[in-house]
């Protein structure tokens, strides 16, 4: 099975110059945790995730695991959002994003997603966005491919369907 066989065909993306506030709006509108960033030629050049935005808005965000970390108050966070909100996505995106070719095998994709601790990634053809793949879609693809004949009962919550 290939990534292109099971990818989402949603081409929602960000331009490099999309502001962080615009990016936040798109993430919310599409109920997603991240979107690919495209250059003026339409090539995928990065990925902007909610984690990237949190890093921009809450300095030290990744330090939350450190016992000495203290969360800034909400007024400081809002002030920071106003300051960085007009900055372009390219300033905060992951430039070394995981990107898959549509002809990549799903088994290789799932290994890479887990290895890099990434939930979703862009799928390209000749560098241009053609879709998105995520862990959930891959797992659904496995279920569909392995059980599509209807001969196997899939237990759900201890009950066979």
C-alpha positions as CSV (number, residue, x, y, z in Angstrom):
1,X,0.0,0.0,0.0
2,X,1.3,3.5,-0.9
3,X,0.9,6.7,1.0
4,X,-0.9,8.2,-2.1
5,X,-3.6,5.4,-1.8
6,X,-4.7,6.5,1.7
7,X,-3.8,10.2,2.1
8,X,-6.3,12.9,2.8
9,X,-6.6,15.0,-0.4
10,X,-7.1,18.2,1.5
11,X,-4.7,20.8,0.1
12,X,-5.2,23.4,2.9
13,X,-1.8,25.0,3.4
14,X,0.0,28.2,4.4
15,X,2.1,30.6,2.4
16,X,5.5,31.5,3.9
17,X,4.1,35.0,4.5
18,X,0.9,33.9,6.2
19,X,0.9,35.5,9.7
20,X,0.8,33.4,12.8
21,X,-2.7,34.8,13.6
22,X,-4.0,33.8,10.2
23,X,-2.3,30.3,10.7
24,X,-4.1,29.9,14.0
25,X,-7.4,30.7,12.4
26,X,-6.8,28.2,9.7
27,X,-5.8,25.5,12.2
28,X,-8.9,26.1,14.2
29,X,-11.2,26.3,11.1
30,X,-9.8,23.0,9.8
31,X,-9.6,21.3,13.2
32,X,-6.0,20.3,12.6
33,X,-2.8,20.5,14.6
34,X,-0.5,21.7,11.7
35,X,-0.3,22.6,8.1
36,X,2.3,22.5,5.3
37,X,4.0,25.8,4.3
38,X,4.4,26.5,0.6
39,X,6.8,28.9,-1.2
40,X,5.6,31.1,-4.1
41,X,6.2,28.2,-6.5
42,X,3.9,26.0,-4.6
43,X,6.6,23.7,-3.3
44,X,6.4,22.4,0.3
45,X,9.2,24.2,2.3
46,X,8.1,23.5,5.9
47,X,5.4,22.6,8.3
48,X,3.8,24.8,11.0
49,X,2.4,23.0,13.9
50,X,0.6,24.0,17.1
51,X,3.8,23.2,18.9
52,X,5.7,25.7,16.7
53,X,3.2,28.3,17.5
54,X,3.3,27.6,21.3
55,X,7.1,27.9,21.2
56,X,6.7,31.4,19.6
57,X,4.0,32.5,22.0
58,X,5.2,31.0,25.3
59,X,9.0,31.2,25.5
60,X,10.2,28.2,27.5
61,X,7.1,26.2,26.5
62,X,9.2,23.0,26.2
63,X,10.5,23.6,29.6
64,X,7.2,22.7,31.1
65,X,8.7,19.4,32.1
66,X,11.3,21.2,34.2
67,X,10.2,21.5,37.7
68,X,11.4,25.1,37.8
69,X,9.2,26.2,34.8
70,X,6.4,28.6,35.6
71,X,3.7,29.5,33.1
72,X,3.5,33.2,32.3
73,X,0.2,34.8,33.3
74,X,-2.5,35.1,30.6
75,X,-1.9,38.8,30.1
76,X,1.7,38.2,29.2
77,X,0.7,35.4,26.8
78,X,-1.9,37.7,25.1
79,X,0.7,40.4,24.8
80,X,3.1,38.0,23.2
81,X,0.4,36.8,20.8
82,X,-0.1,40.4,19.7
83,X,3.6,40.9,19.2
84,X,4.4,37.7,17.2
85,X,0.9,37.3,15.7
86,X,1.8,39.4,12.6
87,X,5.1,37.6,12.0
88,X,5.2,35.3,9.0
89,X,4.9,31.5,9.4
90,X,8.3,31.0,7.8
91,X,9.9,32.5,10.9
92,X,8.5,29.7,13.1
93,X,7.8,26.7,10.8
94,X,9.8,23.5,11.0
95,X,12.1,23.6,8.0
96,X,13.2,20.0,8.4
97,X,9.6,18.7,8.3
98,X,8.8,15.1,7.5
99,X,7.5,15.0,4.0
100,X,6.4,11.9,2.0
101,X,6.3,11.3,-1.7
102,X,3.0,9.8,-2.7
103,X,4.8,6.7,-3.9
104,X,6.3,6.0,-0.4
105,X,5.1,2.8,1.2
106,X,2.8,3.2,4.1
107,X,4.9,0.9,6.2
108,X,7.9,3.2,5.8
109,X,5.7,6.2,6.5
110,X,4.4,4.8,9.8
111,X,7.9,4.0,10.9
112,X,9.1,7.6,10.1
113,X,6.1,9.2,11.8
114,X,6.7,7.3,15.0
115,X,10.5,7.7,14.8
116,X,10.2,11.5,14.4
117,X,7.2,11.7,16.8
118,X,5.1,13.4,14.1
119,X,1.3,13.0,13.9
120,X,0.8,14.3,10.4
121,X,2.9,15.1,7.4
122,X,2.5,16.6,3.9
123,X,2.5,14.3,0.8
124,X,4.1,15.6,-2.4
125,X,4.4,14.8,-6.1
126,X,7.5,16.4,-7.5
127,X,7.7,18.7,-4.5
128,X,4.1,20.0,-4.8
129,X,1.5,19.3,-2.2
130,X,-1.0,16.6,-3.2
131,X,-2.3,15.6,0.3
132,X,-1.7,14.9,3.9
133,X,-1.1,11.6,5.8
134,X,-1.5,11.1,9.5
135,X,-1.3,8.2,12.0
136,X,-5.1,7.9,12.2
137,X,-5.5,7.6,8.4
138,X,-2.7,5.0,8.2
139,X,-4.4,2.9,10.9
140,X,-7.8,3.2,9.2
141,X,-6.1,2.1,5.9
142,X,-4.8,-1.0,7.6
143,X,-8.2,-1.9,8.9
144,X,-9.9,-1.2,5.6
145,X,-7.3,-3.2,3.6
146,X,-7.2,-6.2,6.0
147,X,-10.9,-6.4,6.8
148,X,-12.7,-5.1,3.8
149,X,-14.1,-8.5,2.8
150,X,-16.3,-8.4,6.0
151,X,-15.3,-12.0,7.0
152,X,-13.4,-10.9,10.1
153,X,-15.1,-9.7,13.3
154,X,-13.4,-6.6,14.6
155,X,-13.8,-6.4,18.4
156,X,-14.7,-2.9,19.7
157,X,-14.7,-2.4,23.4
158,X,-14.8,-6.2,24.0
159,X,-17.8,-6.6,21.7
160,X,-17.6,-8.2,18.2
161,X,-19.3,-6.3,15.4
